[in-house]
Amino acid sequence: MLLSHSQMNVTGADLEIETIKEKVLKEAGRIMKPSFGKVINATGVVLHTNLGRAPLSPAAIEAVREVSEGYSNLEHRLDTGERGSRQEHLEPLLCRLTGAEAAVVVNNNAAAVLLVLSALAREREVIVSRGQLVEIGDSFRLPDIMKESGAVLVEVGTTNRTSLADYGKAIGEETALIMRIHQSNFRIVGYTEDVSIKELVELGRQHSIPVAEDLGSGSLVDLDAKGLSGEHTAGESIKGGADLVTFSADKLLGGPQAGIIVGSREYIESLLKHPLARALRVDKMTVAALEATLLEYLDPEGAWKKVPALRMLAEPPESVKRRAARLKRMLDRARPADLEYVVTEDTSRAGGGTLPTAEIQTFCLSLSHKRLSGAALEEMLRKADPGVLGRLKEDRLLLDLRTVADTEVPLLADIIRASA
Ligand SMILES: *Cc1c(COP(=O)(O)O)cnc(C)c1O
């Protein structure tokens, strides 16, 4: 490995052989340490986009390992010996789980929206309510993605109210698509009006215009039953008559990063023929992880236990409290002199632009340090190996145990002890 003098910060006074050796080893260690790796998510945000969104189920991890350590039948039909399509591993499951006729999977949901608009509405008009032109996060705005497809955006209604008549008036010769977008990361409350997918589909049918719905999260299971209301499932969109429905595989579905498009055979076929379908296609590891995740959903009650994102969202507060108490007991044994810590009640969030108003009761270990501010304690744990991310509240560091796995608790205790 080649290192320049400036990289090693060598000055004349440092030219002792031992000092140089030490500096070289330290610098080599720094360069060779991977930048990307594990962190402990104690933020309580279940689908934390910056922390990799959904953790995979053991079955999904095993499926990825199996297809990536050797060869696979990714695009080869073992029954006939002919060339196949990677989509064939996912389409039947997605159809079964949503009631759709056909499905295609691309790299992420932004890509799914781009493909739908590029294939169906390029240089033509797509009608969208002003109340649904969302910024997804990190300054990515859906209207910008839509424009990139070459579609002409026709905005109707106002921020808080859009009626069926608003859509009706906007329909003209150039209309290619009506699109409904799920409000994801915000809610408009008060004096509001919104048009359901069913009503839009009726309007679309009258004018022979397809209707697409971008669900963002697109759950495959009924969340209301677990007290997490406000999202409808991809199946409900299809039942409502949507011609195409797009959603992420790594939000509420709890799988790998991917964008799922389900809908009528005719429209899915036109997506598959578009050159972007090849540019946006998913790799074999994604196919493996997504197929394994979808298989869990064939038993919806089982999915609540086996898909980590669902399990974390639905875990009863008392069970999270037991994990917080376990972490506290582990620290008690080491008696870190400068740390003060108690188990406290607080609120977790779904994250990933889903269930924005859901306040999920949780339990945290609330830490403070005798000589350090909350911010300094936060920095110390963030820079540990692996990094621990919590949240600051009134100069205390809260470690939310909802997003910390049982198996991570001893490691978390070690890191806190070593840092304190
Ligand atoms: C999150 C989201 C997207 C983008 O999905 P990615 O999988 O992150 O690309 C698009 N539309 C809506 C409504 C979303 O909530």
The ligand as a Tripos MOL2 file, in Angstrom:
@<TRIPOS>MOLECULE
LIG
   15    15     1     0     0
SMALL
NO_CHARGES

@<TRIPOS>ATOM
      1 C1        -41.3900    6.0150   -0.6560 C.3       1 LIG1
      2 C2        -42.2500    6.4290   -1.7780 C.ar      1 LIG1
      3 C3        -41.7800    6.3930   -3.0940 C.ar      1 LIG1
      4 C4        -40.3710    5.9620   -3.4310 C.3       1 LIG1
      5 O1        -40.1470    4.6460   -3.1060 O.3       1 LIG1
      6 P1        -38.6420    4.0680   -3.0560 P.3       1 LIG1
      7 O2        -38.8410    2.6090   -2.9340 O.co2     1 LIG1
      8 O3        -37.9920    4.7170   -1.8960 O.co2     1 LIG1
      9 O4        -38.0050    4.4470   -4.3580 O.co2     1 LIG1
     10 C5        -42.6180    6.7630   -4.1140 C.ar      1 LIG1
     11 N1        -43.8830    7.1600   -3.8550 N.ar      1 LIG1
     12 C6        -44.3650    7.2440   -2.6060 C.ar      1 LIG1
     13 C7        -45.7650    7.6950   -2.4010 C.3       1 LIG1
     14 C8        -43.5680    6.8740   -1.5290 C.ar      1 LIG1
     15 O5        -44.0480    6.9250   -0.2810 O.3       1 LIG1
@<TRIPOS>BOND
     1     1     2 1
     2     2     3 ar
     3     2    14 ar
     4     3     4 1
     5     3    10 ar
     6     4     5 1
     7     5     6 1
     8     6     7 2
     9     6     8 1
    10     6     9 1
    11    10    11 ar
    12    11    12 ar
    13    12    13 1
    14    12    14 ar
    15    14    15 1
@<TRIPOS>SUBSTRUCTURE
     1 LIG1         1 GROUP 0 **** ****
